[in-house]
């Protein structure tokens, strides 16, 4: 075999080195549609394009400092331009910031709408589609994301059956319902107490001779949330890829707060005595349950909510239903607890369902089904269920049965499902950021002709037309929610809520974040009212001067390299300390100890009270 000459090998090696690696990563290419201003030279050049004038795209590139390539014209002054080495959004943002064109938008790809092949989707799942006023337009959101197998959603309910449309989605759960054969209203119905079996044994009851069959409530809620989708059978779930963590907290006759709170903590990955560590901690807890109307959130619920929120777990709960037609403006607990996303029920027409509780605690509305007092149910929510009247029978779907599914219980998993889609796009979102984006992405309520406006002053029987004071921000709208999930996260490090006048306070925006693959490019601080000042309003940190008494509201706006922005507000009150305590008559010695001493005394009293409360709880006999 003849060996090639050394000089030839050297030349081949040189060429290879000049050409670089054989395998290279494809360079990003931006495609943007621009509209030139008709009264600008670029617009004139665009209009004269066919006559051999200098390329408008070339001129635009010279002005913007980007090498642009002119492509086809969409209209007389509208052209597609491209550039190498950047994203379409980055190029559009740059051209808009420089004010060189009337508009610049990415030339995005579009696809056929992502309608799933589940046969009941098109037939009965109106609430996921776009034909009804309150429908959530899930298909448009699914074109962006169908969810993530890493975003686990816990369903705290009656347990979940191993239904064929759910079986592949279920993760090992836990049964927190305590057996109570000796009295009380809750019976586990499975013959034992807390254990690893989170399936639903049935919640049938007989009260005063009246039999109520099993509801299979947790199975129905789970189907709405995340039924297996595109499997050619049954229904579609909102969060198509999210696993379901079944946590049984309701038995025959309901469930105790103590069991529900234990279920919340365990679902989030916190320790619960007597239960193993949850190997699949949830990012979202769905609670389609509630108590009596008019009761404030009790401290046990609020403490549990605070604990799970603190580790980044979002809580979504049903506003509650009423059946007597005399509706007070009150959301039930735990939906009325601070930090919970409270979901009310919407009719298909876009106004509030007659049975749904409402009030200032509501976050938003989602479709919950229309079933009138006359017996007609024109737009129920269809889901996975079972034919058994007591113990489990045959797996089924609700549209095949005579029973109807409606209520705020089924609006709630729609919201949880959309929240799961948001987390699939941005896993760093905190619970309050999810709530904020759900509210800002919602659509306006729809008012029906002769239907009254929902009123907090007087009971409102039947359906009513919502306002943002009575029903929350609006109607759940999935497409915009998944878009807003990509916004950067404006965050301000913790600051005291009250300081002395004359204080100079450091405000720190460095906890702010951009989504993966993006970066923050600007911080902007602004101050509303009073005569305070900010030393560095364009940096990540700034000093706030609070010279006089009053409340100072500061807004931080962060912007990423795609031009997406987000804001966070914080309010600080400048206040004088409380006056010194007056010594009790006949008391001896020691004068007043001032604001700091009073704060210490209050802290000690609070600690003693918590210790006493804890000891009391531990002393209660076991059930």
C-alpha positions in Angstrom: 0.0 0.0 0.0 1.4 3.4 -1.1 1.8 5.9 1.8 0.7 9.5 1.0 3.6 12.0 0.9 4.2 13.9 4.2 3.6 17.2 2.4 0.1 16.1 1.4 -0.8 15.0 4.9 0.4 18.3 6.2 -1.8 20.2 3.8 -4.9 18.0 4.7 -4.3 18.7 8.4 -4.0 22.4 7.7 -7.3 22.5 5.9 -9.0 20.5 8.7 -7.7 23.0 11.2 -8.9 25.9 9.2 -12.3 24.4 8.7 -12.7 23.6 12.4 -14.6 20.6 13.9 -16.7 18.6 11.5 -19.7 18.7 13.9 -20.9 22.2 14.8 -23.9 23.5 16.7 -26.5 25.2 14.6 -26.4 28.9 15.0 -29.6 30.6 16.2 -31.3 32.6 13.5 -33.8 35.3 14.3 -36.8 35.9 12.0 -38.9 39.0 12.7 -41.7 40.8 10.8 -41.2 44.5 10.8 -43.5 47.3 9.7 -41.7 50.4 8.5 -43.1 53.8 9.2 -44.7 55.2 6.0 -43.4 58.7 6.7 -39.8 57.5 7.2 -37.1 56.9 4.5 -37.2 53.2 5.4 -40.9 53.1 4.5 -40.2 54.9 1.3 -37.4 52.5 0.5 -39.7 49.5 1.3 -42.4 50.8 -1.0 -39.9 51.4 -3.8 -38.3 47.9 -3.3 -39.7 46.5 -6.6 -38.0 49.4 -8.4 -34.5 48.4 -7.4 -34.1 50.9 -4.5 -31.6 50.2 -1.7 -32.9 47.4 0.5 -34.9 48.7 3.4 -33.7 45.8 5.5 -30.0 46.8 4.8 -30.8 50.4 5.9 -32.6 49.2 9.0 -29.6 47.0 9.8 -27.2 49.9 9.5 -29.3 52.0 11.9 -29.8 49.2 14.4 -26.2 47.9 14.4 -27.3 44.4 13.4 -26.5 42.7 10.1 -30.0 42.1 8.8 -31.0 40.0 5.8 -34.1 41.1 3.9 -36.6 38.4 3.0 -40.1 38.4 1.6 -42.5 41.3 1.9 -45.8 40.7 3.7 -47.3 44.0 2.6 -46.3 47.3 1.1 -44.3 48.4 4.2 -44.1 45.1 6.1 -41.1 42.7 5.6 -39.6 39.6 7.1 -36.0 40.2 8.2 -33.5 37.9 9.7 -30.3 38.0 11.7 -27.7 35.4 12.8 -26.7 34.7 16.4 -29.8 35.8 18.4 -33.3 34.8 19.1 -36.3 36.3 17.2 -37.6 37.8 20.4 -34.3 39.5 21.2 -34.1 41.0 17.7 -37.8 42.2 17.9 -37.1 43.8 21.3 -34.0 45.5 20.1 -35.7 47.1 17.1 -38.7 48.2 19.2 -36.5 49.7 21.9 -34.6 51.7 19.3 -37.9 53.1 17.9 -36.9 52.4 14.3 -40.1 50.7 13.1 -43.8 50.8 13.8 -43.7 47.3 15.1 -41.4 44.3 15.2 -42.7 40.8 16.1 -41.2 37.4 15.9 -42.1 35.4 12.8 -43.3 32.4 14.8 -44.2 29.0 13.7 -47.8 27.8 14.1 -49.1 24.2 14.1 -52.4 22.5 13.9 -54.2 22.8 17.2 -53.2 20.1 19.7 -56.6 18.4 20.1 -56.1 15.2 21.9 -57.4 11.9 20.5 -59.4 11.0 23.6 -62.9 10.3 22.2 -64.8 12.1 25.0 -62.7 15.2 24.7 -64.5 16.6 21.7 -67.9 15.2 22.7 -68.3 16.4 26.3 -65.3 18.4 27.6 -66.5 21.8 26.6 -64.7 23.5 29.5 -61.3 22.6 28.0 -62.1 24.0 24.5 -62.9 27.5 23.2 -66.6 27.5 22.2 -68.0 28.6 25.5 -67.4 31.9 27.3 -65.9 30.4 30.4 -63.9 27.6 28.7 -60.1 27.7 29.4 -58.8 27.3 25.8 -56.5 24.4 26.8 -55.5 23.4 23.3 -53.7 26.7 22.8 -51.8 26.2 26.0 -51.0 22.6 25.0 -49.4 23.9 21.9 -46.8 25.4 24.2 -46.6 22.7 26.9 -48.4 19.6 28.0 -46.8 19.7 31.4 -44.0 17.8 33.1 -43.7 14.5 34.8 -41.6 16.3 37.5 -44.5 18.5 38.6 -46.5 16.3 41.0 -50.0 17.4 42.0 -51.5 16.1 45.3 -55.2 15.4 45.4 -56.4 15.6 49.0 -59.8 14.0 48.8 -61.7 10.7 49.3 -58.9 8.7 47.8 -58.4 7.8 44.1 -59.4 4.6 42.4 -57.0 2.7 40.0 -59.2 3.8 37.0 -57.7 2.9 33.6 -57.5 6.6 32.6 -55.6 7.3 35.9 -53.6 4.2 36.7 -50.4 5.3 34.9 -50.5 8.7 36.6 -50.8 7.6 40.2 -47.9 7.8 42.7 -47.8 6.0 46.0 -50.0 8.0 48.4 -51.2 7.7 52.0 -54.5 7.4 53.8 -54.8 9.9 56.7 -58.5 9.2 57.6 -58.6 7.9 61.2 -61.0 5.1 61.9 -63.7 6.4 64.2 -66.2 3.6 65.0 -67.0 4.8 68.5 -68.6 8.2 67.6 -68.2 11.4 65.7 -69.2 12.0 62.1 -66.3 10.5 60.1 -65.8 6.8 59.4 -62.9 5.6 57.3 -65.0 2.9 55.7 -62.0 0.7 55.1 -61.8 -1.0 58.5 -58.5 0.6 59.6 -56.8 3.9 60.3 -53.9 5.6 58.6 -52.0 3.4 56.2 -50.4 3.3 52.7 -53.7 2.5 50.9 -54.9 5.8 49.4 -57.6 4.2 47.2 -61.2 5.1 47.8 -63.2 2.4 49.6 -66.4 4.4 49.1 -67.9 7.3 51.2 -71.5 6.0 51.3 -73.5 6.9 54.4 -76.9 6.3 55.9 -78.1 9.2 58.1 -81.5 9.1 59.7 -82.5 6.3 57.4 -81.5 8.2 54.3 -78.9 6.4 52.1 -76.3 8.4 50.1 -74.2 6.5 47.7 -70.5 6.8 47.3 -69.4 9.8 45.3 -66.0 8.7 44.0 -65.2 12.4 44.4 -61.4 12.1 44.5 -61.4 9.9 41.3 -63.5 12.5 39.5 -61.3 15.4 40.7 -58.2 13.5 39.5 -59.7 12.9 36.1 -60.3 16.6 35.5 -56.8 17.4 36.7 -54.6 14.9 34.9 -56.4 12.0 33.2 -54.1 10.1 30.8 -54.3 12.1 27.5 -53.8 11.0 23.9 -54.2 7.4 24.8 -57.2 7.0 22.5 -59.7 6.4 25.3 -61.8 8.3 27.7 -61.2 11.9 28.6 -58.3 14.4 28.5 -56.7 15.9 31.6 -55.5 19.5 31.9 -51.9 18.7 33.1 -51.3 15.9 30.6 -47.9 14.8 32.0 -48.3 15.6 35.7 -48.3 12.6 38.1 -51.2 12.5 40.7 -50.3 12.0 44.4 -53.5 10.6 46.1 -53.8 11.6 49.7 -57.0 10.3 51.4 -58.3 12.8 54.0 -62.1 12.4 53.6 -64.1 9.4 54.6 -67.8 8.7 55.1 -69.3 11.9 56.4 -66.3 14.2 55.6 -63.0 14.6 57.2 -61.4 16.2 60.3 -59.1 19.2 60.0 -56.4 17.3 61.9 -56.4 14.6 59.2 -56.5 17.2 56.4 -53.6 19.2 57.8 -51.5 16.1 58.2 -52.2 15.2 54.6 -51.2 18.7 53.5 -47.9 18.5 55.3 -47.1 15.0 54.1 -48.0 15.8 50.5 -45.5 18.7 50.5 -42.7 16.4 51.8 -42.8 17.5 55.5 -42.6 15.0 58.3 -45.8 13.6 59.8 -45.6 11.3 62.9 -46.6 7.7 62.0 -46.2 8.2 58.2 -43.2 7.5 56.1 -41.4 10.3 54.2 -43.2 11.1 51.0 -40.9 10.0 48.1 -42.9 12.2 45.6 -43.4 15.6 47.1 -46.0 17.7 45.4 -45.5 21.1 43.9 -49.3 21.7 44.0 -51.9 20.6 46.6 -55.5 20.5 45.2 -58.2 20.6 47.9 -61.6 20.3 46.5 -63.1 20.4 50.0 -64.3 22.9 52.5 -66.3 23.6 55.7 -69.3 25.7 56.6 -69.8 29.2 55.2 -69.0 32.2 57.3 -66.1 30.6 59.3 -62.7 32.4 59.2 -59.6 30.4 58.4 -58.6 28.7 61.7 -55.0 29.0 62.9 -54.4 25.2 62.4 -55.1 25.5 58.7 -53.2 28.8 58.3 -50.1 27.3 60.0 -50.2 24.4 57.6 -50.7 26.6 54.6 -47.8 28.8 55.7 -45.5 25.8 56.2 -46.1 24.4 52.7 -46.0 27.8 51.0 -42.6 28.4 52.6 -41.1 25.4 50.8 -42.6 26.4 47.5 -45.8 24.3 47.4 -48.9 26.0 45.9 -52.3 25.4 47.5 -55.4 25.5 45.4 -58.8 25.1 47.2 -62.5 25.2 46.3 -64.6 28.2 47.3 -67.5 25.9 48.4 -71.1 25.3 47.3 -74.5 26.2 48.7 -77.7 24.4 47.8 -80.4 26.6 49.4 -80.2 29.4 46.9 -79.6 32.0 49.6 -76.0 32.7 49.1 -73.8 34.7 51.5 -70.7 36.4 50.2 -68.3 34.1 52.1 -65.7 31.7 50.9 -65.2 28.6 53.1 -62.0 27.5 54.7 -59.4 26.5 53.7 -59.9 28.5 50.6 -60.2 31.7 52.7 -56.8 31.2 54.3 -54.1 33.7 53.4 -51.9 32.5 50.5 -54.4 29.9 49.1 -55.6 30.2 45.5 -59.4 30.2 46.0 -61.4 29.0 43.1 -65.1 29.8 42.5 -67.4 28.3 39.9 -68.3 29.8 36.5 -71.3 28.9 34.3 -70.5 28.2 30.6 -71.8 31.7 29.9 -69.0 33.3 31.9 -70.8 34.5 35.0 -70.9 33.0 38.5 -72.7 29.7 39.0 -75.6 30.0 41.4 -74.3 27.6 43.9 -70.7 28.9 44.1 -69.7 30.9 47.2 -68.0 34.2 46.4 -66.4 37.2 48.1 -63.1 39.1 48.4 -61.2 36.0 49.2 -61.8 34.5 45.7 -58.8 34.5 43.4 -60.6 33.7 40.2 -63.4 31.6 38.6 -63.1 28.4 36.5 -65.8 26.4 34.8 -67.7 24.3 37.3 -70.9 23.2 35.4 -74.4 24.4 35.1 -77.1 22.4 36.9 -80.3 24.3 37.6 -82.8 23.8 40.4 -85.3 22.6 37.8 -83.2 19.5 37.3 -81.6 20.4 34.0 -77.8 20.1 33.7 -76.8 21.7 30.5 -73.1 21.9 30.9 -71.8 19.4 33.5 -68.1 18.6 34.1 -67.3 15.1 32.9 -64.7 12.9 34.4 -63.5 9.5 35.5 -65.8 7.7 38.0 -67.2 4.3 39.1 -70.5 2.6 39.0 -70.4 1.2 42.6 -73.0 2.7 45.0 -71.1 1.5 48.1 -67.9 -0.3 47.4 -66.0 0.1 44.1 -67.8 -1.5 41.1 -67.0 -1.0 37.4 -64.8 1.9 36.2 -66.7 4.4 34.1 -67.1 7.9 32.9 -69.7 10.3 34.2 -71.2 11.0 30.8 -72.2 7.4 30.5 -74.1 7.5 33.8 -77.2 9.4 34.9 -75.3 11.2 37.7 -74.1 14.7 36.9 -70.8 16.3 38.0 -70.7 20.0 38.9 -69.5 22.3 41.7 -66.5 24.3 42.7 -64.8 21.0 43.5 -64.3 20.5 39.7 -63.3 24.1 38.9 -60.4 23.7 41.4 -58.5 21.0 39.5 -58.7 23.0 36.3 -56.8 25.8 38.1 -54.4 23.3 39.6 -53.8 21.8 36.2 -53.0 25.1 34.6 -50.7 25.9 37.5 -48.9 22.6 36.7 -48.5 23.7 33.1 -46.9 27.0 34.3 -44.5 25.1 36.5 -43.5 22.9 33.6 -42.3 26.0 31.8 -40.7 27.7 34.8 -40.0 25.4 37.7 -38.7 28.3 39.8 -42.1 30.0 40.2 -43.1 30.5 43.9 -46.7 30.1 45.0 -47.4 33.9 45.2 -45.9 34.3 41.7 -48.2 31.5 40.3 -51.2 33.2 41.9 -50.2 36.6 40.5 -49.8 35.3 37.0 -53.1 33.4 37.1 -54.8 36.6 38.1 -53.1 38.8 35.5 -53.7 36.2 32.7 -57.4 35.8 33.5 -60.1 37.0 31.1 -62.9 39.4 31.9 -66.2 38.0 33.4 -69.2 37.9 31.1 -72.5 39.5 32.1 -75.8 38.0 31.1 -78.7 40.3 30.3 -81.3 40.2 33.1 -79.0 38.4 35.6 -78.3 40.5 38.7 -74.9 41.7 39.8 -73.2 39.7 42.6 -73.6 41.7 45.8 -71.7 41.4 49.1 -74.3 43.5 50.8 -77.3 41.2 50.3 -77.6 37.5 49.6 -77.7 36.8 45.9 -79.8 33.7 44.9 -79.0 32.0 41.7 -76.4 33.0 39.0 -75.0 36.5 39.2 -72.8 38.7 37.1 -69.3 39.1 38.7 -67.1 42.1 39.5 -63.5 42.0 40.5 -64.7 42.9 44.0 -66.9 39.9 44.3 -65.4 37.0 42.2 -61.6 37.6 42.0 -59.5 38.7 39.0 -61.5 37.0 36.2 -61.9 33.7 34.3 -59.1 31.1 34.1 -57.4 31.4 30.8 -54.7 28.8 30.2 -52.8 30.2 27.1 -51.9 33.5 28.7 -51.0 31.8 32.0 -48.3 29.7 30.3 -47.0 32.8 28.5 -46.7 34.8 31.7 -44.9 31.8 33.3 -41.8 32.9 31.3 -41.7 36.4 32.9 -38.7 37.0 35.1 -39.3 36.8 38.8 -38.9 40.2 40.6 -38.0 39.5 44.2 -37.0 41.7 47.1 -35.1 40.4 50.1 -37.1 40.6 53.4 -37.4 44.1 54.9 -39.0 45.2 58.1 -42.6 46.4 57.7 -42.2 49.3 60.3 -39.2 51.5 60.9 -38.5 54.8 62.6 -38.7 58.0 60.6 -35.3 59.1 59.3 -34.2 55.5 58.7 -32.2 54.7 55.6 -33.1 51.1 54.5 -31.2 48.9 52.1 -33.5 47.3 49.5 -32.0 44.2 47.8 -33.3 42.9 44.5 -30.6 40.4 43.9 -32.9 37.4 44.8 -34.7 38.2 41.5 -34.3 35.6 38.8 -34.8 35.0 35.1 -36.0 31.7 33.7 -33.5 29.1 32.6 -31.7 30.2 29.4 -32.4 34.0 30.0 -30.7 36.7 32.0 -31.7 39.9 33.8 -30.5 43.0 32.0 -32.1 45.8 34.1 -33.4 46.7 37.5 -35.6 49.7 38.0 -36.8 50.9 41.5 -39.6 53.5 41.8 -41.1 55.1 44.9 -44.8 56.2 45.1 -45.8 59.1 47.3 -44.2 61.0 50.2 -40.8 62.7 49.9 -38.5 59.7 50.4 -35.6 59.0 48.0 -33.8 56.1 46.3 -30.1 56.4 45.9 -29.5 53.9 43.0 -32.8 53.3 41.2 -31.1 51.5 38.3 -29.1 49.0 40.3 -30.0 45.7 41.9 -29.7 47.2 45.3 -30.8 50.7 46.4 -31.0 52.7 49.6 -34.4 54.0 50.6 -34.6 57.1 52.8 -37.8 57.4 54.9 -37.6 60.9 56.4 -41.2 61.4 57.6 -44.1 59.5 59.0 -46.2 57.5 56.6 -46.2 54.5 54.3 -43.7 54.2 51.5 -44.5 51.9 48.6 -41.5 50.8 46.4 -41.8 48.9 43.2 -39.0 46.9 41.6 -39.2 46.2 37.9 -36.8 43.6 36.4 -36.4 43.0 32.7 -34.7 40.1 31.0 -32.8 39.9 27.7 -36.0 39.0 25.9 -37.7 42.2 26.9 -40.0 40.4 29.4 -40.6 42.3 32.7 -42.1 41.6 36.1 -42.7 43.8 39.1 -42.7 43.3 42.9 -44.0 45.9 45.4 -43.1 46.3 49.1 -44.6 48.8 51.6 -42.7 50.1 54.6 -44.3 52.2 57.3 -42.3 54.9 59.0 -43.8 55.2 62.5 -42.9 56.5 65.9 -42.5 53.9 68.7 -45.5 53.4 71.0 -45.6 55.6 74.1 -43.9 54.3 77.3 -46.1 52.1 79.4 -47.5 53.8 82.5 -46.5 52.0 85.7 -49.4 50.5 87.6 -50.6 52.4 90.7 -48.6 51.4 93.8 -46.0 49.7 91.7 -42.4 50.1 92.8 -39.1 50.7 91.1 -38.2 50.6 87.4 -39.4 53.1 84.9 -40.9 52.4 81.4 -38.7 50.1 79.3 -39.6 51.6 75.8 -40.3 50.1 72.4 -37.6 47.5 72.4 -38.5 46.2 75.9 -42.2 46.0 74.9 -41.3 44.1 71.8 -39.3 41.6 73.9 -42.2 41.2 76.3 -44.6 40.5 73.5 -42.2 38.0 72.0 -41.9 36.2 75.3 -45.6 36.1 75.7 -46.1 34.8 72.2 -43.5 32.0 72.8 -45.2 31.1 76.1 -48.5 31.0 74.3 -47.2 28.7 71.6 -45.6 26.4 74.2 -48.9 26.2 76.1 -50.8 25.5 72.9 -48.4 22.8 71.9 -48.6 21.1 75.3 -52.4 21.2 75.1 -52.4 19.6 71.7 -50.1 16.8 72.8 -52.3 16.2 75.8 -55.4 15.5 73.8 -56.3 11.8 73.8 -55.7 9.9 70.6 -58.7 9.0 68.4 
